[in-house]
């Protein structure tokens, strides 16, 4: 997660590990569920790794949640 880095995504297109692209709507309900779970897990790991390395950013974020 670098500052200023452009996030390149097409929310309706899923790229498989082999590079094949499939539109979200063409996936079965089960495939959508598995893909969604895998996506959330990957985001969770990435956020955890980032905030583990940037404790001061975590403290800022936590402080914002406490203010709400």
N, CA, C and O atoms as CSV, one atom per row, in Angstrom:
chain,resi,resn,atom,element,x,y,z
A,1,UNK,N,N,0.835,-1.179,0.000
A,1,UNK,CA,C,0.000,0.000,0.000
A,1,UNK,C,C,0.878,1.240,0.000
A,1,UNK,O,O,1.229,1.767,1.056
A,2,UNK,N,N,1.211,1.675,-1.132
A,2,UNK,CA,C,2.057,2.858,-1.225
A,2,UNK,C,C,1.201,4.089,-1.449
A,2,UNK,O,O,0.213,4.051,-2.182
A,3,UNK,N,N,1.587,5.169,-0.817
A,3,UNK,CA,C,0.875,6.422,-1.019
A,3,UNK,C,C,1.005,6.844,-2.470
A,3,UNK,O,O,2.078,6.739,-3.064
A,4,UNK,N,N,-0.092,7.323,-3.037
A,4,UNK,CA,C,-0.079,7.806,-4.405
A,4,UNK,C,C,-0.140,6.714,-5.457
A,4,UNK,O,O,-0.140,7.015,-6.650
A,5,UNK,N,N,-0.190,5.463,-5.048
A,5,UNK,CA,C,-0.244,4.363,-6.004
A,5,UNK,C,C,-1.671,4.233,-6.531
A,5,UNK,O,O,-2.623,4.254,-5.751
A,6,UNK,N,N,-1.822,4.102,-7.828
A,6,UNK,CA,C,-3.129,3.974,-8.440
A,6,UNK,C,C,-3.618,2.539,-8.330
A,6,UNK,O,O,-2.898,1.598,-8.665
A,7,UNK,N,N,-4.832,2.384,-7.863
A,7,UNK,CA,C,-5.447,1.072,-7.757
A,7,UNK,C,C,-6.133,0.769,-9.081
A,7,UNK,O,O,-7.036,1.496,-9.496
A,8,UNK,N,N,-5.717,-0.283,-9.734
A,8,UNK,CA,C,-6.251,-0.629,-11.047
A,8,UNK,C,C,-7.167,-1.832,-10.912
A,8,UNK,O,O,-6.696,-2.962,-10.781
A,9,UNK,N,N,-8.466,-1.598,-10.944
A,9,UNK,CA,C,-9.440,-2.669,-10.816
A,9,UNK,C,C,-10.633,-2.423,-11.719
A,9,UNK,O,O,-10.991,-1.285,-12.022
A,10,UNK,N,N,-11.217,-3.488,-12.125
A,10,UNK,CA,C,-12.512,-3.460,-12.785
A,10,UNK,C,C,-13.410,-4.299,-11.900
A,10,UNK,O,O,-13.318,-5.526,-11.925
A,11,UNK,N,N,-14.273,-3.675,-11.123
A,11,UNK,CA,C,-15.056,-4.420,-10.136
A,11,UNK,C,C,-15.887,-5.560,-10.716
A,11,UNK,O,O,-16.205,-6.511,-10.002
A,12,UNK,N,N,-16.240,-5.484,-11.987
A,12,UNK,CA,C,-17.086,-6.528,-12.545
A,12,UNK,C,C,-16.288,-7.638,-13.215
A,12,UNK,O,O,-16.881,-8.569,-13.760
A,13,UNK,N,N,-14.947,-7.565,-13.190
A,13,UNK,CA,C,-14.115,-8.560,-13.850
A,13,UNK,C,C,-13.188,-9.220,-12.830
A,13,UNK,O,O,-12.535,-8.541,-12.037
A,14,UNK,N,N,-13.139,-10.547,-12.861
A,14,UNK,CA,C,-12.298,-11.322,-11.961
A,14,UNK,C,C,-11.198,-11.965,-12.804
A,14,UNK,O,O,-11.479,-12.579,-13.833
A,15,UNK,N,N,-9.949,-11.823,-12.369
A,15,UNK,CA,C,-8.829,-12.469,-13.060
A,15,UNK,C,C,-8.407,-13.690,-12.251
A,15,UNK,O,O,-8.093,-13.575,-11.066
A,16,UNK,N,N,-8.400,-14.843,-12.883
A,16,UNK,CA,C,-7.971,-16.083,-12.227
A,16,UNK,C,C,-6.454,-16.094,-12.088
A,16,UNK,O,O,-5.764,-15.248,-12.656
A,17,UNK,N,N,-5.941,-17.054,-11.332
A,17,UNK,CA,C,-4.496,-17.160,-11.124
A,17,UNK,C,C,-3.760,-17.399,-12.439
A,17,UNK,O,O,-2.582,-17.060,-12.557
A,18,UNK,N,N,-4.438,-17.977,-13.426
A,18,UNK,CA,C,-3.800,-18.215,-14.730
A,18,UNK,C,C,-3.957,-17.017,-15.671
A,18,UNK,O,O,-3.498,-17.051,-16.813
A,19,UNK,N,N,-4.615,-15.951,-15.179
A,19,UNK,CA,C,-4.775,-14.735,-15.975
A,19,UNK,C,C,-6.079,-14.663,-16.753
A,19,UNK,O,O,-6.380,-13.633,-17.358
A,20,UNK,N,N,-6.852,-15.731,-16.748
A,20,UNK,CA,C,-8.135,-15.719,-17.450
A,20,UNK,C,C,-9.089,-14.755,-16.746
A,20,UNK,O,O,-9.151,-14.721,-15.517
A,21,UNK,N,N,-9.823,-13.979,-17.526
A,21,UNK,CA,C,-10.744,-12.988,-16.960
A,21,UNK,C,C,-12.184,-13.430,-17.169
A,21,UNK,O,O,-12.554,-13.911,-18.241
A,22,UNK,N,N,-12.988,-13.260,-16.127
A,22,UNK,CA,C,-14.402,-13.631,-16.159
A,22,UNK,C,C,-15.213,-12.504,-15.549
A,22,UNK,O,O,-14.829,-11.936,-14.527
A,23,UNK,N,N,-16.330,-12.184,-16.174
A,23,UNK,CA,C,-17.212,-11.170,-15.591
A,23,UNK,C,C,-17.895,-11.750,-14.362
A,23,UNK,O,O,-18.264,-12.924,-14.337
A,24,UNK,N,N,-18.061,-10.911,-13.342
A,24,UNK,CA,C,-18.657,-11.329,-12.075
A,24,UNK,C,C,-20.009,-11.991,-12.291
A,24,UNK,O,O,-20.298,-13.019,-11.678
A,25,UNK,N,N,-20.827,-11.427,-13.140
A,25,UNK,CA,C,-22.164,-11.950,-13.385
A,25,UNK,C,C,-22.179,-13.320,-14.032
A,25,UNK,O,O,-23.206,-13.998,-14.000
A,26,UNK,N,N,-21.069,-13.749,-14.621
A,26,UNK,CA,C,-21.000,-15.064,-15.253
A,26,UNK,C,C,-20.593,-16.160,-14.273
A,26,UNK,O,O,-20.655,-17.344,-14.605
A,27,UNK,N,N,-20.180,-15.774,-13.075
A,27,UNK,CA,C,-19.817,-16.757,-12.057
A,27,UNK,C,C,-21.079,-17.314,-11.406
A,27,UNK,O,O,-22.080,-16.610,-11.270
A,28,UNK,N,N,-21.022,-18.578,-11.006
A,28,UNK,CA,C,-22.155,-19.163,-10.281
A,28,UNK,C,C,-22.216,-18.524,-8.890
A,28,UNK,O,O,-21.263,-17.877,-8.457
A,29,UNK,N,N,-23.317,-18.704,-8.213
A,29,UNK,CA,C,-23.470,-18.146,-6.867
A,29,UNK,C,C,-22.368,-18.673,-5.942
A,29,UNK,O,O,-21.820,-17.921,-5.137
A,30,UNK,N,N,-22.051,-19.950,-6.057
A,30,UNK,CA,C,-21.002,-20.540,-5.238
A,30,UNK,C,C,-19.635,-19.940,-5.541
A,30,UNK,O,O,-18.848,-19.678,-4.632
A,31,UNK,N,N,-19.355,-19.721,-6.838
A,31,UNK,CA,C,-18.079,-19.118,-7.237
A,31,UNK,C,C,-17.994,-17.673,-6.747
A,31,UNK,O,O,-16.934,-17.213,-6.321
A,32,UNK,N,N,-19.116,-16.966,-6.812
A,32,UNK,CA,C,-19.133,-15.589,-6.313
A,32,UNK,C,C,-18.848,-15.559,-4.813
A,32,UNK,O,O,-18.098,-14.710,-4.330
A,33,UNK,N,N,-19.453,-16.492,-4.085
A,33,UNK,CA,C,-19.244,-16.550,-2.640
A,33,UNK,C,C,-17.786,-16.883,-2.308
A,33,UNK,O,O,-17.173,-16.231,-1.463
A,34,UNK,N,N,-17.237,-17.898,-2.974
A,34,UNK,CA,C,-15.835,-18.277,-2.731
A,34,UNK,C,C,-14.879,-17.145,-3.103
A,34,UNK,O,O,-13.928,-16.862,-2.374
A,35,UNK,N,N,-15.132,-16.506,-4.231
A,35,UNK,CA,C,-14.276,-15.407,-4.678
A,35,UNK,C,C,-14.373,-14.232,-3.712
A,35,UNK,O,O,-13.361,-13.616,-3.377
A,36,UNK,N,N,-15.579,-13.921,-3.265
A,36,UNK,CA,C,-15.773,-12.826,-2.313
A,36,UNK,C,C,-15.046,-13.093,-1.000
A,36,UNK,O,O,-14.410,-12.196,-0.448
A,37,UNK,N,N,-15.137,-14.312,-0.504
A,37,UNK,CA,C,-14.445,-14.674,0.743
A,37,UNK,C,C,-12.931,-14.576,0.570
A,37,UNK,O,O,-12.231,-14.042,1.431
A,38,UNK,N,N,-12.436,-15.097,-0.553
A,38,UNK,CA,C,-10.988,-15.051,-0.808
A,38,UNK,C,C,-10.515,-13.603,-0.919
A,38,UNK,O,O,-9.447,-13.254,-0.416
A,39,UNK,N,N,-11.308,-12.766,-1.575
A,39,UNK,CA,C,-10.976,-11.354,-1.724
A,39,UNK,C,C,-10.906,-10.674,-0.358
A,39,UNK,O,O,-9.965,-9.931,-0.077
A,40,UNK,N,N,-11.891,-10.926,0.476
A,40,UNK,CA,C,-11.913,-10.334,1.823
A,40,UNK,C,C,-10.736,-10.815,2.666
A,40,UNK,O,O,-10.136,-10.032,3.402
A,41,UNK,N,N,-10.405,-12.099,2.560
A,41,UNK,CA,C,-9.261,-12.630,3.313
A,41,UNK,C,C,-7.959,-11.983,2.858
A,41,UNK,O,O,-7.106,-11.651,3.680
A,42,UNK,N,N,-7.807,-11.804,1.547
A,42,UNK,CA,C,-6.584,-11.185,1.024
A,42,UNK,C,C,-6.484,-9.731,1.476
A,42,UNK,O,O,-5.407,-9.271,1.853
A,43,UNK,N,N,-7.597,-9.010,1.441
A,43,UNK,CA,C,-7.600,-7.626,1.918
A,43,UNK,C,C,-7.245,-7.587,3.401
A,43,UNK,O,O,-6.470,-6.733,3.831
A,44,UNK,N,N,-7.807,-8.504,4.184
A,44,UNK,CA,C,-7.521,-8.564,5.615
A,44,UNK,C,C,-6.042,-8.800,5.887
A,44,UNK,O,O,-5.454,-8.147,6.749
A,45,UNK,N,N,-5.437,-9.734,5.150
A,45,UNK,CA,C,-4.007,-9.995,5.326
A,45,UNK,C,C,-3.167,-8.780,4.931
A,45,UNK,O,O,-2.191,-8.448,5.604
A,46,UNK,N,N,-3.551,-8.122,3.842
A,46,UNK,CA,C,-2.804,-6.945,3.380
A,46,UNK,C,C,-2.896,-5.807,4.386
A,46,UNK,O,O,-1.894,-5.159,4.690
A,47,UNK,N,N,-4.101,-5.562,4.904
A,47,UNK,CA,C,-4.270,-4.502,5.900
A,47,UNK,C,C,-3.511,-4.831,7.181
A,47,UNK,O,O,-2.888,-3.956,7.783
A,48,UNK,N,N,-3.565,-6.080,7.589
A,48,UNK,CA,C,-2.856,-6.493,8.793
A,48,UNK,C,C,-1.354,-6.289,8.635
A,48,UNK,O,O,-0.691,-5.782,9.540
A,49,UNK,N,N,-0.822,-6.685,7.483
A,49,UNK,CA,C,0.616,-6.523,7.234
A,49,UNK,C,C,0.993,-5.045,7.216
A,49,UNK,O,O,2.021,-4.652,7.769
A,50,UNK,N,N,0.155,-4.226,6.575
A,50,UNK,CA,C,0.443,-2.797,6.498
A,50,UNK,C,C,0.453,-2.165,7.885
A,50,UNK,O,O,1.414,-1.495,8.262
A,51,UNK,N,N,-0.612,-2.381,8.635
A,51,UNK,CA,C,-0.711,-1.740,9.949
A,51,UNK,C,C,0.280,-2.327,10.956
A,51,UNK,O,O,0.653,-1.653,11.916
A,52,UNK,N,N,0.706,-3.568,10.750
A,52,UNK,CA,C,1.755,-4.127,11.610
A,52,UNK,C,C,3.074,-3.395,11.397
A,52,UNK,O,O,3.873,-3.251,12.323
A,53,UNK,N,N,3.291,-2.937,10.179
A,53,UNK,CA,C,4.518,-2.212,9.847
A,53,UNK,C,C,4.402,-0.707,10.055
A,53,UNK,O,O,5.412,-0.002,10.051
A,54,UNK,N,N,3.183,-0.209,10.235
A,54,UNK,CA,C,2.940,1.226,10.375
A,54,UNK,C,C,2.059,1.480,11.603
A,54,UNK,O,O,0.904,1.889,11.487
A,55,UNK,N,N,2.625,1.229,12.757
A,55,UNK,CA,C,1.883,1.333,14.012
A,55,UNK,C,C,1.251,2.715,14.190
A,55,UNK,O,O,0.128,2.820,14.683
A,56,UNK,N,N,1.962,3.772,13.794
A,56,UNK,CA,C,1.429,5.125,13.964
A,56,UNK,C,C,0.163,5.336,13.128
A,56,UNK,O,O,-0.740,6.061,13.544
A,57,UNK,N,N,0.095,4.708,11.957
A,57,UNK,CA,C,-1.113,4.806,11.123
A,57,UNK,C,C,-2.271,4.067,11.792
A,57,UNK,O,O,-3.412,4.526,11.752
A,58,UNK,N,N,-1.968,2.909,12.411
A,58,UNK,CA,C,-3.000,2.165,13.118
A,58,UNK,C,C,-3.565,2.991,14.270
A,58,UNK,O,O,-4.777,3.017,14.486
A,59,UNK,N,N,-2.686,3.662,15.004
A,59,UNK,CA,C,-3.124,4.482,16.128
A,59,UNK,C,C,-4.017,5.628,15.659
A,59,UNK,O,O,-4.993,5.964,16.330
A,60,UNK,N,N,-3.692,6.237,14.504
A,60,UNK,CA,C,-4.540,7.302,13.945
A,60,UNK,C,C,-5.920,6.747,13.580
A,60,UNK,O,O,-6.946,7.355,13.886
A,61,UNK,N,N,-5.927,5.598,12.930
A,61,UNK,CA,C,-7.190,4.991,12.524
A,61,UNK,C,C,-8.033,4.618,13.742
A,61,UNK,O,O,-9.236,4.875,13.773
A,62,UNK,N,N,-7.400,4.015,14.736
A,62,UNK,CA,C,-8.114,3.626,15.949
A,62,UNK,C,C,-8.686,4.851,16.654
A,62,UNK,O,O,-9.794,4.801,17.187
A,63,UNK,N,N,-7.942,5.937,16.657
A,63,UNK,CA,C,-8.424,7.167,17.292
A,63,UNK,C,C,-9.655,7.708,16.571
A,63,UNK,O,O,-10.568,8.228,17.212
A,64,UNK,N,N,-9.687,7.592,15.254
A,64,UNK,CA,C,-10.854,8.044,14.493
A,64,UNK,C,C,-12.088,7.226,14.857
A,64,UNK,O,O,-13.182,7.774,14.992
A,65,UNK,N,N,-11.914,5.924,15.016
A,65,UNK,CA,C,-13.053,5.072,15.373
A,65,UNK,C,C,-13.568,5.407,16.779
A,65,UNK,O,O,-14.771,5.344,17.030
A,66,UNK,N,N,-12.674,5.757,17.675
A,66,UNK,CA,C,-13.081,6.088,19.028
A,66,UNK,C,C,-13.871,7.396,19.069
A,66,UNK,O,O,-14.694,7.594,19.964
A,67,UNK,N,N,-13.628,8.288,18.110
A,67,UNK,CA,C,-14.320,9.576,18.068
A,67,UNK,C,C,-15.745,9.447,17.548
A,67,UNK,O,O,-16.574,10.318,17.813
A,68,UNK,N,N,-16.048,8.385,16.819
A,68,UNK,CA,C,-17.384,8.222,16.235
A,68,UNK,C,C,-18.414,7.853,17.244
A,68,UNK,O,O,-19.583,7.682,16.900
